[in-house]
């Protein structure tokens, strides 16, 4: 009969002859007071196994000196400082002592037992003491059953917790420094890319890049993730793990800054008490450098501008979720120009695409008690709205604010990367200005900063602020709108803009359009006369009110 922990001991590199010398070859038998548990831990896989074997030897020598037999050696690779990390082997080791199978728990050092501070160790001692059990730390010669030892355990446990905080801070500082220099932080590399060992830079993966680029081009062309996934699966193209493609997989790819060759600045997940977890939210934003520009980690499947355009297309096809808090839910690719723009005259709520018709969403989703509802053929409504938009634009002067708004909206639709960059530079400028204010407060009010250090830091911040202001001024400069200032040119643009482009042009010229109900069953009033648009032009409100007054008079005469 062999020991239960023999595979673990061999995995640590201990030979059979040495196990016999250490008393770890045959199962330990005897009274609980003669038996002990040994707990061995390492924080990460890269820790040296030779060190762990030394820990086992030290514990075995200490147990032999007290004439104890090691019932079992419990080993695991876990962090002892993170509250959310569950240490199953540690729980089994303490359970064996608490249940009376043995009376001693050996650990090599206090920080191997716990890095969660005095409270955690004190509670464990409280649980063991009434049972006549104890903790023995071999390297520090501690025995929880001896008088006065609890205080020493507490001090060493708190010191271990402080060391953990220092290690965490040092690791984070090093990681942040590498990311700021454009070094890949590690982890799973997005599909289509790889990170050669030792380079810290992303490069194209020859086997995956052609498919990844094909996905990117399809997204830029306006194909939905589901359409792309179906196409790849029909061609039996597999993911990196040999699985079929899903729409969500493609969405995650497109949202990842790393897919554009950028360092991600991901938000870390937290537990219910706000403590950080070893999980990070997907997607995230690109990490911005000191100059306010995204930090490049090497090659990407898409460029920064292409990524912004893809995300803009996603945003146009999503709406806030109703069941999952702030999460968004996808909607179908735009097939009509008035979805979300057209309003019901009864409840003033939005009307949506219902197959062949536009229908009141409140009537569909909440019933007749909320709204009597209204519907109209979507094709004729779209055609009528296109006619109204073009006629309205042709009646405006080139200097009209509406013409300028449409032109700007169209340029923003065509180049979302510029607007995104402008927002990023503005945020970086605000951050730099705040840091400059704190620096001045520390020097002039706090009085604890050396003048030479202050001058150096102030000079760096001033240079950064000047560079950001210059770039923001350049980005804020109005583009040349003259090609789009001609109403006839804009009217022609409508014809080639496509559904999404037409929606962008339409929303720049009006806020909403209300569908007036028919006067009676079989009313043959042209739909053009039943659409009441709310244009963004000055004086528009008077025309809107006049239109409603005319409709109400007609209703009263029925």
N, C-alpha and C positions, 0 to 999 in steps of 0.2 A: 504494500500500500504506500503510495507516494503522497507528498504534501500537496495541498490545494494551490499553494503559491509557487510551486516549483517552476512552472512555465514563466512566471514573472521574474524569478531570480535568474533563470537562464537568459532571459531577454536582457537583463541588466549586464550580462557578460560574466557572471560568476560561474566558474567551472565546478563540475561535480565533486572533485577532490576537495576544493576549498569549501564547498557547502557542507561537506561532512566535517571538516575541521571547525566550522563556525556553528555546528549544531543545527543546521538548516536542511539536513538531508531526510531525516525520518520525521513523521508527524509527532508533534509535541503532545505529551499526555501528563496528567497530574491534576492536582487541585487548582482552582482558580488563582489562589495566592501564589502558586508556583509558576503560573503562566503569564505571558505578556504579549501585547500587540506592538508591532513596529510600523511606524508611518513614515514613508519616504516620499518626498515631493520635489518636482522640478517645475519651474514656471513655464518653460518653453522647450521645444524639441531640440534646440541647438545647444542646450546645456550638456556638459561633458558627462558621459556615462561613468568614466573613471571616478569622478567626484561622487557620484551616487553609490558606487561600489564601496568607496571609502566610508560613506555614511553608514552603510549596512555593517561593515566590519566594526566600526566604532560602537554601534548599538549592540552588536553581538558580544563584544568584549565587556561592555558595561553590564549586560544581562548576566553573563557568565560570572562576573565578579559578585553579583547579588544572588547567584544560584537560581536565576530565572531561565525559563525556556521560552523562546519566541514561538508563540502559537502560529502566528501568521505575519508575513511582511506585506503591508498594503502600500501599493505604489500608484501614483497618478501624476499626470501632467496637467496642472491647473494653476491659475492665479489664486493666491490666498488673500489678495487685497480688494478684489472687486466683489461687492455685496451681491451682485446678480449672478455670479458664477457659482454653480452648485458643485461641491466636491463630494462625489458619491463614495469614493474609497475612504475619505476621511470620515464620512458619516458612518460607514460600515465598521471602521476601526473603533470609533467611540462607542458605537452601539454594542460591539462585542464586550467592551468593558462595562458599559452600563447594564447589560443583561446578565453580567456575572460570569461570562465564560473565561475572563481573566481579570486581574486586578491592577495591571500596570500598562500605561501607554507610553512607549518610548518614541521620542523624536530626536533628531540630531541637534537642532537649534530652534530657539523660540520662533524665529521668522519662518521656519519650515512648518511650524504648527499653525500660525495665523499671522496675517498682517493687518488685521482689522481692529487692533487696539486692545486696550485693557478690558473693555466691556465684554468682548467676545471670549477672551481667555478666562476672565473671572466667572462668567456664567458656566463655562465648562467645568471649572474647578468646583463650583457650587454643586453641580450635578454629580460629580465623582466622589466628593468627600463623604457624604452620608453612606455611600456604598462601600466605604473602606478602600476605595480605589485612588489612584494617583497618576500624575504625569511626571515623567522623568526626561529632562533635557540633558543629553550626554555631554555635549561640547561645553556647556556652560555650568555643568554640575548642579543642576536645579532639581529639586524634588518637592512637589507640591504638598506632600504630607508632612514636611518639616515645618516647625514654627517660623514665622516671619518670611516664609518663601513667597507668599501670595503677593506681597508688595513688590518683590523683585520681579516676579512674573509680570506684574502689571507694568512696571517701568520698561522692561525689555519689550513687552508687547507694543507699548506706545512708541518706543523707538523704532520698532520694525515697521509700524504704520507710517511714521515720518519718513523712513527710508524708502518705502513704497511710493510715497508722494513725490519724493525727490527723483526717484528713478523714472516715474511717469512723466514728470516735468522735463527731465533731461531728454527722454526719448521723444517727447512731443516737440521740444525745441529743435532737436536734430532733424526730425521728420519735416517740420515746417521749413527749416533752412534748405533742405534738399528740394522740397517742392518749389520754394521761391526761386531756386536756381534752375528750375525746369527739369528736375530729375524725377522720373516716374516713381511714385510712392510705393509701388508694389500692389499685389492683388491681381484679380482676374483682368487680363487685357481684353478689350472689346474685340468682337469678331472682325476679322480683316486686318488686324494688327498683331504685332508681337514685340517683345522687349528682350533683345539679346542679352544674355547674362553679362553683367559687369558694365554695361553701357548706360543704363538708366534712361534710355531714349526709346521712343516708339518708332517702329518702322513697319512698312507694309509686309504682310505675310503673303508670300507668293501663292500659297495654296488657297487662301481665303479672300484675298483682296479683290479679285475679279468679281466674285459673287457679292461681296460687301459693297463695292462701287456700283454694281448693278442695282442693288437695293436703294442706294442713295439717289441714283438718277431717277428711279421710279417714284420715290418720294418727292423729289423736286418737280416731277411732271404732274404731281397731284394725285397719283394712285394712292389708295388707302392701304394701311398695313395689312388688312385682311386680304385684299386683292393680291398683294405682293406675296404673302404667305401661301395663298392657294396656288399661285403660279409656280413658286419654288417647289412646293410639295408635289404638284402634278409632274414636275420634271425630275422628281426623286432627288432633289438637292437637299442634303442634310445639314443640320447645325454642327458646330464643333464637337458636340457630344454625341453626334449620330442620331439625333432626334428630329422629328418633324418641326417645321417652322410654325410659330403662332403669331398672331397679330401683336400680342403683348410683347413678345420677344423683340420684334422690330421696333416697337415704340420705345422700349428700354434702350435699344441701341441708339436711336436718333436723339434721345434725351440726354445721353451720356456726353459730357464735355470731352471725355477721352476719345470718343469716336472722331472728334475733330482735331485730335492730337494735342489737346489742352489738359493742363493739370486741373482735376476737379476739386472744388471747394465744397465737399459734401457736409450735410448737417448730420450730426451724430444723434442717434436715438437715445432716449432717456426712459427711465422707469417712472412709476407713478409718483415718486418722490423727487424727481428731477435729477437723479444720479445717472451718469453716462453709462451706456451699454456698449458692448462690443459689436454694435450694428450701426450701419449708416444708411440713411435714406437713399434710395435710387436717384439717378439723375443729378440734380444739383446744378450749381452755376460754375462757370470757369473761375479759377483762382486768379485774382487781379494782382499784378506786380506793383512795385512802388511807383512805376510810371503810369499806373492806371490801365495798362494793357493786359489782356489775358496772357498767362504764362504758358508758353509753348513747351510741350514735352516731346516733340519730334513730329513725325509725319502723322497725318490723319486720313481717314477715309473721305471725309468732307472738309471743306474749309470753314472758317468761322462764319463767313457770310452765308454759305450754303446751310449751315446748321440753323442760323437765325431764320432763314426762309422756310425751312422745314418745320421749325417750331411754330412759326406764324401760321402755316397751313394747319397744323394740329389744333392751334388755338381757335381757328375759325370753325373747326369741326368738333368743338367740345362745349359743354355747358356745365354749370355747377351741379354737383350731385345732390340728390334729395335724401339719400339714406346713409351716406357715409361722411357726414360732416363737410369738410372743405374739399374733399376729393372731387375730381371732375369725372364726368362720364362722356363717352364719345357719342357723337351723332353722325348720321350718314353724311356722305359727301353732298355738298350743296347741289340741289337739282332745280331750285327755283330762286328767284331774286327777291321775293317778298316775304319769305318765311321769317318770322320775328319782327318784321317791319309793319306788316298789315295789322290793323286793329279791328276788333269787333265793335260795332256801334252800341251794343246793349251793355256789355260789361267793361268795355274799353281794354280788354285783355288781348294778348297776342293771338294771331291765327297761324296755324301751322299747315304743313303739307300733309294732306290726307289722301294720297293716291292721285286721283284726277283733280281733286278739289283743294282749295284752301278752306279750312274749317276752324271754328272757334275752339281753342284748346280747353277753355273752362267748361264748355258744353260737353266735350268728349271725356274729360278726366273727372269732372265733378257732378255732371248730370244737369238735367233741365231745371232743377230747383235753383241752381246757381245762375244759369244763363240760358235763355231760350235758344241761343246760338244762331249762326248764319254760315252759309257756304257759297262758294262760287267756283266755277271752273278755273283752275290755276293757269291754264295756257292762255286764255283770253285776258285774264287779269295781268299776267306778265307782259303780254303784247301791248295792252293798254298803258301799263306803267312805263314801258320803254318809249312809247309815243309821247306820253306826257313829259317824261324827263328830257327827251331830245328837244321838244318844242319849248320847254321852259328854258333850257340852256341857250337855245338860239335867240331867245328874246332878251338875254342878259348882255350887258356891255362887257368888254374884255376886262374892265377895271372892277367888275363886280366882286365883292367879298366871297360870294358863293363860287365863282369861277376860280378864284385863288385857292379857296378851301378844297375844291375838287382836285385841282392840280397838285396841291401838296399831299392830299390823301392818296392820290395815285402814285406819286413818287415814293411815298412811305410804303405803300403796298408792294411796289416793285423792288425797294431796297430796305427791308426791315433791319438789316445788319447795321446800317448807319444810325437808325433810331436807337437800337440797342446799345451801340457804342456810345452814343451821346448820353444815355442814361447812366452807363457805367462810369464815364468820365465825370459826370456831375456828382455821382456818389463818392468817387475817389477824391474829388476836390473838397467836398464837405468833410470827409474824414481827415484829410490833410490839414484843413483849417482848424478842426477840433484839436488835433494833435499839437498844432502850433500854439493854440490858446492854453492847453494844459502845460506845455513847455514853459511858456512865459509865466504862468501862475507858479510853477515849481521853482523857477529861478528868482522871481521878484518877491513872491510872498513866502514860499517855503524856505528859501535861503540856503538850501542844502546842496546846491549844484555848483560845481566848479565853473568859473566863467569861460574857460577855454572849451570845456565840453558843451556848454550852452551855445557858444558862438558856432561851434562845428555843427551841432544838431540844427540850430536855427538856419544856418546857411543851406544845409541839405533840404530842409523843409521848404524854404523860400524858393529854391530852384525847382523843386517838385511842383509847388503851387503855381509857379509861373508857367511851367510846361503844360500843366493841366488846363490853365486858363486859356493859353494860346490854342490848344487843341479844341477846347469847348467852343471857343469863338469861331474856329474854322468849321466845326460841325454844325454850329448854329446859323452859319451864313446861309441865306436863302439860295436854294438852287435856281438855276436858270429855268423859269417857268414859261418863258415866251413860246416854246413849241406847243404848250398846252393851254395858252391863254386865248386862243381863237375858239369861239364856241363851235364852229363847224369842225375843227380838228377834234374837239372833245366828243362831238356827236359821232364822228367817224370812229373814234376810239371805242365807243360803246359797242360797235359791231364786232370788234375783234377781241374784246376784253375777256370773254368767257363768263361763266356764271359767277365765279368768285370775284372776278374783276368788276363785273357789273354791280354786284352787291356793294363793293367798296365805293364805287362811283355814286351809287344811289344814296348810300348813307351819308356821304359828304354833302349832298344837296338837300336832303330832307330828314326830319326826325322820325316821322311816321306817316302812314296813309290809312285813313279810315274807310272801310267799305260800308256805304250806306245801304240799308235794306231795301228790297223792292217795294213799290207802292202797293202792290196787290199780287195775288197768284197769277203767274203768266206775264208779269210786267216785262215789256220788251225794251225798257230804257237801256240804251247802250251802256256797257260797263264803264266806258270812259267818263260818263256823267255821274257814275255812282262812286268813283274813287275820289276821296277828298284828301289830297296830300298836304302835309304841313311842311312847307319849304322853309329853309333856314334864312330866307331873305328878310330884310326889315319890312315891317308893315304886313307881314304874312298873317299875323293873328287876326286882323280885321277880316281878311278874306275867309279864314277858317270859320269864324263866328257867323259871318254872313251865309256861308254854305250850310251850316247847321240850322240857322234860322229858316232858310228856304226849305230844308228837308222837314223841319217840324211843322211849317205851314202846310206842306203837302200832306203830312200825316193827319193834321187836324181836319182837312177837307175830305178825308176818306169817309 
